[in-house]
């Protein structure tokens, strides 16, 4: 029983650390890139750096996915596009392209 309580305490500590890291980070710590691929050839066609998209907003738009604060890549779905488009110059076209956002921790 005591062992389980210690494990729970450890898990809570990790959760607290992740919350602190998320609240103390700025976009200067991350590179956020939109990539788009041709649906027919699966070939990377282009990418756009999203320097004006805050990481906190991105995670909120994506529904608070698991984020390890180092690197992650998420598929962009139709439901994400209306909230992402204001931060992106490229005009989304899901009939022609598939989209992914990659985030790299750079500091």
Secondary structure as GFF3:
##gff-version 3
##sequence-region A 1 107
A	DSSP	alpha_helix	2	23	.	.	.	ID=ss1
A	DSSP	three_ten_helix	27	29	.	.	.	ID=ss2
A	DSSP	beta_strand	30	38	.	.	.	ID=ss3
A	DSSP	beta_strand	44	49	.	.	.	ID=ss4
A	DSSP	alpha_helix	55	61	.	.	.	ID=ss5
A	DSSP	beta_strand	71	75	.	.	.	ID=ss6
A	DSSP	alpha_helix	78	84	.	.	.	ID=ss7
A	DSSP	three_ten_helix	85	87	.	.	.	ID=ss8
A	DSSP	beta_strand	97	105	.	.	.	ID=ss9
###
